[in-house]
Amino acid sequence: MSGHSKWHNIQKTKGAADAKRGKIFTKIAREMIVAVKEGGGGDPANNSRLAAVITKAKAANMPNDNIKRAIEKGMGSGDSSNYESITYEGYGPCGVAVIVETMTDNRNRTASEMRHYFDKYGGNMGMAGCVSWSFDKKGVIIIDNEDLKLDEDTVMMASLDAGADDCVTEDETFVVYTSPESFQAVASALEAQGYKFLSAEVEMVPQNYIKLAGEDDVKNMNKMLEMFEDNDDVQNVWHNWDNEE
């Protein structure tokens, strides 16, 4: 399984995320609130959906106080927010596949904005399922090995023993792949062993990648992704653009 360009894409996204940490935390908090309301309460031991979001939050270095407040807000009867999850699919320049996961309290507004972003930058929004068939839903855990102190065989065995499907070395990281169902168990087991995560969530992983050769196509693709990621309704953006330089 080739994931090198995938992690390269994540690195670029993470760099941008550092400058927008508050926005990232807000989006994770919203996801947490919905997980509490729809997933079965505020105890992650009894709410696997919430547990997965907490794992994602910790990997993003979200403070424990923020996590606690989001859970309390989700449990509070005074919170009248009514969000629904809607996924949009379409194409960027040169047929790059794009999946946009949103959480919105106004589906008409969100649909209009998503369509506008696709159209404005040389793409088009398609029907549900038009590109998701070319992605696999997987748990993806990025383990930090920047100091190169972790042993590849040790991490591999720890991951597989915890129930992971695969573990590959990429640059100064290990990328652990799991099924969506086993993601939380694997993440909890690795966390308990002291591994530091750079990212940990269930993702849509492309089966193949597309390179963009034209300067205008690259510029439009970057602008499209920026528009999606800056939109408050957007939770995640997955795509198969190989932007490795």
Backbone as CSV, one residue per row, in Angstrom:
resi,resn,N_x,N_y,N_z,CA_x,CA_y,CA_z,C_x,C_y,C_z
1,MET,0.851,-1.185,0.000,0.000,0.000,0.000,0.884,1.231,0.000
2,SER,0.677,2.086,-0.957,1.502,3.288,-1.067,0.840,4.439,-0.337
3,GLY,1.552,4.979,0.629,0.971,6.083,1.381,1.896,7.269,1.478
4,HIS,3.033,7.213,0.766,4.043,8.269,0.911,3.467,9.633,0.581
5,SER,2.824,9.724,-0.573,2.277,11.023,-0.958,1.119,11.402,-0.041
6,LYS,0.437,10.392,0.516,-0.640,10.679,1.459,-0.083,11.421,2.663
7,TRP,1.011,10.930,3.228,1.564,11.590,4.412,2.142,12.956,4.040
8,HIS,2.687,13.060,2.855,3.184,14.358,2.399,2.031,15.364,2.363
9,ASN,0.894,14.917,1.888,-0.287,15.789,1.866,-0.688,16.186,3.284
10,ILE,-0.641,15.230,4.197,-1.003,15.510,5.583,-0.046,16.532,6.182
11,GLN,1.252,16.388,5.903,2.230,17.333,6.435,1.895,18.754,6.007
12,LYS,1.549,18.923,4.745,1.211,20.259,4.261,-0.041,20.773,4.963
13,THR,-1.018,19.892,5.124,-2.255,20.286,5.785,-1.991,20.636,7.241
14,LYS,-1.133,19.868,7.897,-0.838,20.119,9.298,-0.161,21.462,9.473
15,GLY,0.703,21.826,8.537,1.366,23.118,8.624,0.367,24.247,8.595
16,ALA,-0.621,24.111,7.737,-1.670,25.124,7.657,-2.532,25.082,8.914
17,ALA,-2.742,23.874,9.435,-3.596,23.727,10.611,-2.986,24.403,11.830
18,ASP,-1.662,24.382,11.925,-1.017,25.019,13.065,-1.353,26.505,13.135
19,ALA,-1.492,27.133,11.972,-1.804,28.558,11.929,-3.296,28.803,12.174
20,LYS,-4.081,27.745,12.149,-5.528,27.877,12.315,-6.006,26.959,13.431
21,ARG,-5.187,26.858,14.461,-5.465,25.880,15.517,-6.836,26.102,16.153
22,GLY,-7.199,27.365,16.372,-8.494,27.649,16.977,-9.637,27.119,16.140
23,LYS,-9.542,27.291,14.823,-10.594,26.807,13.925,-10.654,25.279,13.949
24,ILE,-9.497,24.648,13.980,-9.445,23.189,14.033,-10.124,22.686,15.302
25,PHE,-9.799,23.324,16.430,-10.402,22.905,17.697,-11.913,23.099,17.677
26,THR,-12.377,24.185,17.076,-13.815,24.448,16.990,-14.517,23.339,16.213
27,LYS,-13.902,22.910,15.122,-14.512,21.859,14.302,-14.525,20.520,15.039
28,ILE,-13.439,20.230,15.750,-13.399,18.977,16.510,-14.425,19.021,17.637
29,ALA,-14.564,20.183,18.280,-15.545,20.321,19.363,-16.960,20.074,18.846
30,ARG,-17.257,20.611,17.662,-18.580,20.394,17.064,-18.804,18.904,16.808
31,GLU,-17.783,18.242,16.302,-17.871,16.803,16.045,-18.101,16.040,17.350
32,MET,-17.458,16.521,18.412,-17.594,15.878,19.717,-19.007,16.056,20.277
33,ILE,-19.555,17.258,20.115,-20.907,17.537,20.604,-21.921,16.618,19.923
34,VAL,-21.791,16.478,18.621,-22.707,15.607,17.871,-22.509,14.152,18.281
35,ALA,-21.255,13.760,18.514,-20.978,12.382,18.934,-21.635,12.080,20.274
36,VAL,-21.629,13.055,21.176,-22.276,12.868,22.479,-23.781,12.712,22.299
37,LYS,-24.366,13.573,21.464,-25.820,13.563,21.277,-26.309,12.329,20.531
38,GLU,-25.543,11.911,19.528,-26.020,10.829,18.658,-25.379,9.479,18.967
39,GLY,-24.250,9.507,19.665,-23.510,8.255,19.865,-23.770,7.549,21.170
40,GLY,-24.520,8.198,22.088,-24.854,7.487,23.318,-24.296,8.082,24.586
41,GLY,-24.161,9.411,24.653,-23.773,10.029,25.917,-22.324,10.463,25.981
42,GLY,-21.935,10.957,27.157,-20.625,11.575,27.321,-19.533,10.688,27.862
43,ASP,-19.788,9.406,27.999,-18.760,8.476,28.489,-18.141,7.749,27.304
44,PRO,-16.872,8.039,26.982,-16.245,7.385,25.820,-16.158,5.871,25.948
45,ALA,-16.210,5.364,27.168,-16.165,3.908,27.365,-17.420,3.246,26.811
46,ASN,-18.506,4.021,26.754,-19.772,3.490,26.247,-20.209,4.160,24.956
47,ASN,-19.336,4.975,24.383,-19.661,5.715,23.165,-18.432,5.684,22.258
48,SER,-18.383,4.702,21.384,-17.202,4.510,20.541,-16.978,5.685,19.599
49,ARG,-18.070,6.303,19.175,-17.944,7.462,18.285,-17.246,8.621,19.002
50,LEU,-17.644,8.860,20.249,-17.006,9.908,21.041,-15.545,9.560,21.314
51,ALA,-15.287,8.301,21.629,-13.909,7.880,21.915,-12.997,8.158,20.724
52,ALA,-13.503,7.913,19.509,-12.703,8.156,18.308,-12.412,9.638,18.123
53,VAL,-13.398,10.490,18.426,-13.196,11.935,18.291,-12.207,12.435,19.339
54,ILE,-12.273,11.887,20.537,-11.315,12.275,21.587,-9.897,11.902,21.173
55,THR,-9.734,10.732,20.573,-8.419,10.327,20.077,-7.916,11.311,19.032
56,LYS,-8.799,11.708,18.122,-8.456,12.692,17.102,-8.073,14.023,17.748
57,ALA,-8.834,14.434,18.765,-8.576,15.700,19.453,-7.214,15.696,20.142
58,LYS,-6.896,14.604,20.799,-5.612,14.517,21.500,-4.441,14.558,20.522
59,ALA,-4.605,13.892,19.371,-3.550,13.903,18.359,-3.335,15.308,17.811
60,ALA,-4.408,16.119,17.825,-4.312,17.513,17.360,-3.888,18.451,18.482
61,ASN,-3.532,17.877,19.647,-3.085,18.659,20.814,-4.171,19.593,21.352
62,MET,-5.404,19.154,21.247,-6.511,19.928,21.801,-6.471,19.823,23.327
63,PRO,-6.493,20.954,24.044,-6.407,20.920,25.507,-7.543,20.116,26.143
64,ASN,-7.227,19.469,27.268,-8.232,18.659,27.957,-9.436,19.487,28.389
65,ASP,-9.204,20.747,28.743,-10.318,21.611,29.149,-11.299,21.819,27.994
66,ASN,-10.753,21.969,26.780,-11.617,22.127,25.600,-12.441,20.872,25.357
67,ILE,-11.794,19.724,25.518,-12.479,18.447,25.327,-13.610,18.298,26.342
68,LYS,-13.293,18.629,27.587,-14.296,18.513,28.658,-15.481,19.434,28.401
69,ARG,-15.193,20.672,27.984,-16.280,21.633,27.723,-17.173,21.164,26.583
70,ALA,-16.564,20.602,25.536,-17.349,20.132,24.392,-18.274,18.986,24.805
71,ILE,-17.765,18.072,25.615,-18.584,16.951,26.071,-19.736,17.457,26.940
72,GLU,-19.417,18.399,27.834,-20.458,18.962,28.701,-21.517,19.701,27.883
73,LYS,-21.085,20.390,26.840,-22.031,21.106,25.990,-22.941,20.121,25.266
74,GLY,-22.371,19.009,24.818,-23.168,17.995,24.146,-24.196,17.355,25.064
75,MET,-23.849,17.273,26.344,-24.763,16.648,27.311,-25.778,17.639,27.853
76,GLY,-25.490,18.943,27.726,-26.358,19.950,28.312,-27.640,20.154,27.537
77,SER,-28.728,20.255,28.253,-30.028,20.454,27.607,-30.165,21.857,27.028
78,GLY,-29.291,22.781,27.463,-29.372,24.145,26.974,-28.786,24.336,25.590
79,ASP,-28.100,23.317,25.079,-27.501,23.441,23.745,-28.549,23.077,22.691
80,SER,-28.982,24.070,21.945,-30.064,23.866,20.977,-29.557,23.639,19.552
81,SER,-28.223,23.546,19.387,-27.683,23.358,18.039,-28.158,22.025,17.472
82,ASN,-28.469,22.040,16.190,-29.013,20.842,15.556,-28.261,20.603,14.253
83,TYR,-27.127,19.944,14.354,-26.275,19.719,13.189,-26.567,18.365,12.548
84,GLU,-26.423,18.320,11.233,-26.503,17.048,10.520,-25.252,16.886,9.664
85,SER,-24.844,15.658,9.498,-23.648,15.357,8.703,-24.049,15.116,7.251
86,ILE,-23.435,15.855,6.344,-23.701,15.702,4.911,-22.360,15.645,4.188
87,THR,-22.221,14.682,3.294,-20.992,14.529,2.522,-21.238,14.913,1.069
88,TYR,-20.338,15.720,0.521,-20.418,16.149,-0.878,-19.229,15.553,-1.631
89,GLU,-19.476,15.157,-2.868,-18.420,14.576,-3.695,-18.348,15.309,-5.028
90,GLY,-17.162,15.333,-5.594,-17.007,15.987,-6.888,-15.588,15.894,-7.391
91,TYR,-15.291,16.765,-8.344,-13.991,16.726,-9.015,-13.345,18.105,-8.991
92,GLY,-12.035,18.094,-8.776,-11.245,19.304,-8.904,-10.684,19.382,-10.308
93,PRO,-9.705,20.251,-10.551,-9.071,20.350,-11.869,-8.518,19.000,-12.326
94,CYS,-8.673,18.727,-13.614,-8.134,17.500,-14.234,-8.670,16.217,-13.606
95,GLY,-9.865,16.292,-13.033,-10.499,15.079,-12.526,-10.034,14.608,-11.165
96,VAL,-9.344,15.460,-10.407,-8.957,15.084,-9.042,-10.225,14.799,-8.238
97,ALA,-10.266,13.649,-7.576,-11.440,13.263,-6.786,-11.421,13.982,-5.436
98,VAL,-12.560,14.545,-5.049,-12.654,15.302,-3.802,-13.892,14.873,-3.022
99,ILE,-13.704,14.598,-1.731,-14.805,14.287,-0.822,-14.779,15.326,0.291
100,VAL,-15.913,15.969,0.517,-16.012,17.005,1.546,-17.050,16.582,2.577
101,GLU,-16.606,16.377,3.796,-17.511,15.998,4.883,-17.883,17.256,5.668
102,THR,-19.177,17.504,5.802,-19.638,18.710,6.491,-20.535,18.358,7.668
103,MET,-20.684,19.326,8.547,-21.616,19.238,9.664,-22.321,20.587,9.700
104,THR,-23.604,20.621,9.402,-24.269,21.894,9.184,-25.634,21.973,9.861
105,ASP,-26.032,23.205,10.165,-27.380,23.435,10.676,-28.253,24.091,9.606
106,ASN,-27.703,24.170,8.370,-28.453,24.748,7.256,-27.961,24.108,5.962
107,ARG,-28.611,23.031,5.557,-28.116,22.259,4.413,-28.191,23.038,3.103
108,ASN,-29.158,23.940,2.963,-29.246,24.735,1.730,-28.048,25.667,1.577
109,ARG,-27.687,26.338,2.675,-26.523,27.222,2.648,-25.256,26.437,2.315
110,THR,-25.080,25.325,2.992,-23.850,24.541,2.818,-23.749,23.972,1.410
111,ALA,-24.837,23.433,0.891,-24.820,22.865,-0.462,-24.472,23.935,-1.487
112,SER,-25.035,25.122,-1.325,-24.757,26.220,-2.252,-23.288,26.625,-2.206
113,GLU,-22.732,26.699,-1.002,-21.325,27.093,-0.861,-20.400,26.021,-1.419
114,MET,-20.688,24.758,-1.166,-19.831,23.681,-1.670,-19.837,23.670,-3.202
115,ARG,-21.008,23.810,-3.790,-21.108,23.831,-5.249,-20.325,25.018,-5.830
116,HIS,-20.412,26.154,-5.158,-19.700,27.352,-5.616,-18.192,27.122,-5.618
117,TYR,-17.664,26.497,-4.576,-16.215,26.258,-4.505,-15.760,25.321,-5.620
118,PHE,-16.546,24.257,-5.851,-16.190,23.334,-6.929,-16.164,24.070,-8.269
119,ASP,-17.219,24.812,-8.546,-17.351,25.483,-9.846,-16.321,26.588,-10.051
120,LYS,-16.037,27.334,-9.003,-15.180,28.519,-9.110,-13.747,28.172,-9.510
121,TYR,-13.301,26.979,-9.095,-11.893,26.636,-9.317,-11.702,25.457,-10.270
122,GLY,-12.560,25.384,-11.278,-12.326,24.438,-12.358,-12.767,23.024,-12.107
123,GLY,-13.642,22.840,-11.135,-14.145,21.500,-10.868,-15.654,21.460,-11.011
124,ASN,-16.259,20.406,-10.511,-17.715,20.334,-10.492,-18.177,19.357,-9.423
125,MET,-19.281,19.694,-8.780,-19.836,18.825,-7.757,-20.682,17.750,-8.425
126,GLY,-20.516,16.517,-7.967,-21.227,15.401,-8.565,-22.262,14.810,-7.632
127,MET,-22.782,13.673,-8.034,-23.774,12.967,-7.229,-23.084,12.188,-6.121
128,ALA,-23.844,11.837,-5.103,-23.309,11.007,-4.023,-22.785,9.692,-4.598
129,GLY,-21.574,9.347,-4.235,-20.969,8.102,-4.709,-20.137,8.234,-5.959
130,CYS,-20.071,9.449,-6.534,-19.379,9.595,-7.820,-17.862,9.397,-7.704
131,VAL,-17.287,9.663,-6.528,-15.846,9.435,-6.371,-15.507,8.558,-5.168
132,SER,-16.431,8.397,-4.239,-16.107,7.655,-3.016,-15.752,6.194,-3.293
133,TRP,-16.184,5.670,-4.429,-15.844,4.289,-4.782,-14.338,4.103,-4.963
134,SER,-13.626,5.202,-5.224,-12.178,5.103,-5.453,-11.371,5.388,-4.194
135,PHE,-12.054,5.425,-3.050,-11.404,5.590,-1.750,-11.746,4.393,-0.867
136,ASP,-10.868,4.099,0.080,-11.141,3.077,1.085,-11.226,3.747,2.449
137,LYS,-12.235,3.396,3.221,-12.379,3.953,4.567,-11.491,3.172,5.519
138,LYS,-10.533,3.842,6.121,-9.562,3.176,6.993,-9.256,4.038,8.208
139,GLY,-8.934,3.382,9.294,-8.350,4.084,10.421,-6.885,4.351,10.074
140,VAL,-6.435,5.583,10.277,-5.059,5.946,9.959,-4.436,6.625,11.178
141,ILE,-3.384,6.035,11.702,-2.697,6.574,12.875,-1.264,6.906,12.473
142,ILE,-0.887,8.168,12.592,0.463,8.603,12.241,1.277,8.699,13.526
143,ILE,2.295,7.857,13.650,3.153,7.855,14.843,4.414,8.665,14.560
144,ASP,4.728,9.568,15.479,5.885,10.446,15.329,7.181,9.676,15.584
145,ASN,8.131,9.792,14.653,9.466,9.214,14.850,10.523,10.212,14.392
146,GLU,10.279,11.484,14.720,11.172,12.551,14.251,12.595,12.371,14.763
147,ASP,12.725,11.849,15.986,14.076,11.650,16.534,14.684,10.318,16.126
148,LEU,13.919,9.523,15.332,14.387,8.241,14.786,14.790,7.244,15.877
149,LYS,14.167,7.360,17.034,14.503,6.456,18.133,13.652,5.189,18.152
150,LEU,12.555,5.196,17.411,11.665,4.037,17.406,12.168,2.975,16.438
151,ASP,12.081,1.729,16.872,12.509,0.606,16.039,11.345,0.139,15.161
152,GLU,11.611,-0.004,13.882,10.555,-0.338,12.926,9.875,-1.656,13.264
153,ASP,10.660,-2.695,13.568,10.071,-4.001,13.877,9.220,-3.953,15.142
154,THR,9.676,-3.172,16.121,8.933,-3.067,17.383,7.584,-2.401,17.165
155,VAL,7.585,-1.308,16.401,6.333,-0.600,16.121,5.403,-1.472,15.285
156,MET,5.972,-2.171,14.315,5.180,-3.064,13.474,4.494,-4.141,14.309
157,MET,5.249,-4.784,15.192,4.678,-5.853,16.007,3.635,-5.310,16.981
158,ALA,3.910,-4.152,17.566,2.953,-3.555,18.502,1.647,-3.237,17.783
159,SER,1.754,-2.734,16.561,0.565,-2.374,15.785,-0.244,-3.601,15.402
160,LEU,0.437,-4.596,14.875,-0.260,-5.815,14.446,-0.857,-6.562,15.631
161,ASP,-0.129,-6.589,16.751,-0.655,-7.249,17.949,-1.905,-6.541,18.463
162,ALA,-1.979,-5.220,18.230,-3.140,-4.455,18.686,-4.331,-4.620,17.754
163,GLY,-4.096,-5.225,16.571,-5.194,-5.459,15.639,-5.133,-4.658,14.359
164,ALA,-3.999,-3.974,14.099,-3.870,-3.180,12.875,-3.755,-4.084,11.656
165,ASP,-4.101,-3.545,10.498,-3.978,-4.276,9.239,-2.579,-4.158,8.648
166,ASP,-1.939,-3.009,8.873,-0.632,-2.763,8.255,0.066,-1.629,8.987
167,CYS,1.379,-1.581,8.836,2.176,-0.495,9.401,3.332,-0.248,8.442
168,VAL,3.450,0.978,7.938,4.504,1.289,6.979,5.320,2.479,7.469
169,THR,6.581,2.497,7.085,7.474,3.597,7.447,7.451,4.639,6.347
170,GLU,7.229,5.891,6.731,7.215,6.984,5.760,7.943,8.177,6.365
171,ASP,9.064,8.535,5.755,9.863,9.656,6.243,10.165,9.442,7.726
172,GLU,9.790,10.399,8.573,10.077,10.284,10.009,8.823,9.899,10.787
173,THR,8.018,9.040,10.170,6.778,8.592,10.807,6.531,7.121,10.513
174,PHE,5.634,6.554,11.293,5.053,5.251,10.987,3.558,5.485,10.750
175,VAL,3.042,4.905,9.686,1.621,5.037,9.382,0.953,3.685,9.623
176,VAL,0.039,3.681,10.570,-0.654,2.447,10.953,-2.059,2.479,10.356
177,TYR,-2.402,1.427,9.620,-3.718,1.328,8.993,-4.557,0.287,9.721
178,THR,-5.818,0.626,9.961,-6.734,-0.302,10.619,-8.061,-0.315,9.873
179,SER,-8.909,-1.270,10.210,-10.289,-1.194,9.745,-10.978,-0.108,10.571
180,PRO,-12.060,0.475,10.056,-12.775,1.481,10.860,-13.233,0.919,12.202
181,GLU,-13.609,-0.363,12.193,-14.135,-0.982,13.417,-13.058,-1.167,14.490
182,SER,-11.821,-1.420,14.082,-10.768,-1.690,15.067,-9.919,-0.461,15.380
183,PHE,-10.249,0.668,14.746,-9.435,1.878,14.917,-9.234,2.257,16.376
184,GLN,-10.323,2.341,17.136,-10.219,2.840,18.501,-9.421,1.895,19.389
185,ALA,-9.625,0.600,19.211,-8.887,-0.376,20.022,-7.395,-0.299,19.739
186,VAL,-7.035,-0.164,18.462,-5.617,-0.074,18.095,-5.011,1.218,18.625
187,ALA,-5.729,2.323,18.449,-5.225,3.612,18.916,-5.020,3.603,20.430
188,SER,-5.976,3.039,21.158,-5.876,2.987,22.620,-4.695,2.137,23.064
189,ALA,-4.491,1.018,22.373,-3.386,0.133,22.727,-2.029,0.796,22.481
190,LEU,-1.903,1.476,21.357,-0.629,2.141,21.040,-0.400,3.345,21.951
191,GLU,-1.461,4.045,22.261,-1.338,5.194,23.166,-0.897,4.734,24.548
192,ALA,-1.424,3.604,24.986,-1.075,3.068,26.299,0.395,2.670,26.373
193,GLN,0.975,2.374,25.192,2.396,2.009,25.147,3.306,3.235,24.992
194,GLY,2.687,4.409,24.981,3.483,5.630,24.979,3.814,6.210,23.625
195,TYR,3.209,5.699,22.561,3.491,6.242,21.234,2.794,7.590,21.066
196,LYS,3.487,8.541,20.457,2.948,9.891,20.235,2.364,9.988,18.831
197,PHE,1.100,10.386,18.757,0.407,10.479,17.469,0.510,11.894,16.896
198,LEU,0.768,11.975,15.606,0.679,13.246,14.886,-0.721,13.442,14.317
199,SER,-1.387,12.339,14.063,-2.744,12.360,13.532,-3.360,11.000,13.807
200,ALA,-4.659,10.984,14.091,-5.329,9.707,14.347,-6.820,9.863,14.113
201,GLU,-7.323,9.289,13.032,-8.749,9.332,12.754,-9.091,8.354,11.634
202,VAL,-10.370,8.131,11.449,-10.836,7.313,10.332,-10.890,8.215,9.110
203,GLU,-10.191,7.828,8.054,-10.038,8.659,6.870,-10.553,7.934,5.619
204,MET,-10.716,8.718,4.567,-10.989,8.169,3.244,-9.657,8.169,2.499
205,VAL,-9.087,7.000,2.301,-7.753,6.866,1.717,-7.869,6.547,0.221
206,PRO,-7.270,7.367,-0.637,-7.374,7.137,-2.084,-6.725,5.822,-2.511
207,GLN,-7.326,5.171,-3.490,-6.735,3.957,-4.058,-5.638,4.307,-5.058
208,ASN,-5.680,5.519,-5.598,-4.632,5.984,-6.507,-4.580,7.503,-6.433
209,TYR,-3.497,8.061,-6.971,-3.282,9.511,-6.889,-3.128,10.117,-8.280
210,ILE,-3.460,11.413,-8.367,-3.343,12.149,-9.623,-2.372,13.306,-9.433
211,LYS,-1.449,13.451,-10.345,-0.530,14.593,-10.341,-1.090,15.686,-11.250
212,LEU,-0.861,16.928,-10.885,-1.262,18.062,-11.708,-0.015,18.724,-12.284
213,ALA,0.045,18.809,-13.602,1.244,19.357,-14.250,1.113,20.857,-14.519
214,GLY,-0.081,21.317,-14.809,-0.278,22.712,-15.169,-0.239,23.641,-13.963
215,GLU,0.426,24.771,-14.120,0.549,25.732,-13.018,-0.824,26.255,-12.584
216,ASP,-1.692,26.529,-13.546,-3.033,27.024,-13.216,-3.850,25.964,-12.481
217,ASP,-3.686,24.700,-12.891,-4.410,23.618,-12.229,-3.972,23.486,-10.777
218,VAL,-2.677,23.573,-10.549,-2.149,23.492,-9.179,-2.680,24.659,-8.346
219,LYS,-2.656,25.862,-8.920,-3.136,27.049,-8.214,-4.618,26.914,-7.881
220,ASN,-5.416,26.460,-8.839,-6.858,26.317,-8.605,-7.158,25.238,-7.573
221,MET,-6.397,24.146,-7.623,-6.618,23.074,-6.658,-6.306,23.560,-5.252
222,ASN,-5.207,24.276,-5.100,-4.848,24.817,-3.784,-5.919,25.773,-3.270
223,LYS,-6.414,26.640,-4.153,-7.431,27.608,-3.755,-8.732,26.906,-3.372
224,MET,-9.090,25.878,-4.136,-10.307,25.134,-3.825,-10.214,24.504,-2.437
225,LEU,-9.091,23.864,-2.154,-8.914,23.219,-0.856,-8.928,24.244,0.275
226,GLU,-8.321,25.398,0.040,-8.320,26.452,1.062,-9.742,26.925,1.358
227,MET,-10.554,27.079,0.317,-11.926,27.520,0.508,-12.729,26.499,1.321
228,PHE,-12.556,25.225,0.972,-13.244,24.181,1.729,-12.818,24.209,3.196
229,GLU,-11.513,24.218,3.430,-11.003,24.090,4.788,-11.286,25.323,5.640
230,ASP,-11.479,26.474,5.012,-11.795,27.696,5.760,-13.278,27.809,6.090
231,ASN,-14.094,26.970,5.451,-15.537,27.038,5.678,-15.884,26.382,7.024
232,ASP,-16.647,27.085,7.842,-16.956,26.597,9.182,-17.763,25.304,9.176
233,ASP,-18.502,25.049,8.094,-19.328,23.840,8.031,-18.523,22.589,7.662
234,VAL,-17.330,22.772,7.128,-16.535,21.646,6.628,-15.727,21.017,7.758
235,GLN,-15.872,19.713,7.907,-15.126,18.975,8.923,-13.855,18.348,8.356
236,ASN,-13.977,17.716,7.205,-12.834,17.042,6.586,-12.901,17.162,5.077
237,VAL,-11.729,17.219,4.447,-11.639,17.198,2.987,-10.655,16.103,2.613
238,TRP,-11.110,15.158,1.804,-10.243,14.071,1.327,-10.112,14.198,-0.189
239,HIS,-8.940,13.936,-0.701,-8.738,14.039,-2.151,-7.593,13.130,-2.575
240,ASN,-7.472,12.908,-3.884,-6.405,12.038,-4.386,-5.374,12.810,-5.208
241,TRP,-5.194,14.089,-4.885,-4.145,14.875,-5.527,-2.808,14.569,-4.884
242,ASP,-1.861,14.139,-5.683,-0.497,13.929,-5.206,0.246,15.260,-5.375
243,ASN,0.323,16.024,-4.285,0.972,17.326,-4.358,2.399,17.294,-3.850
244,GLU,3.017,16.128,-3.924,4.431,16.033,-3.536,5.292,16.768,-4.543
245,GLU,6.146,17.626,-4.053,6.973,18.447,-4.951,8.362,17.854,-5.089
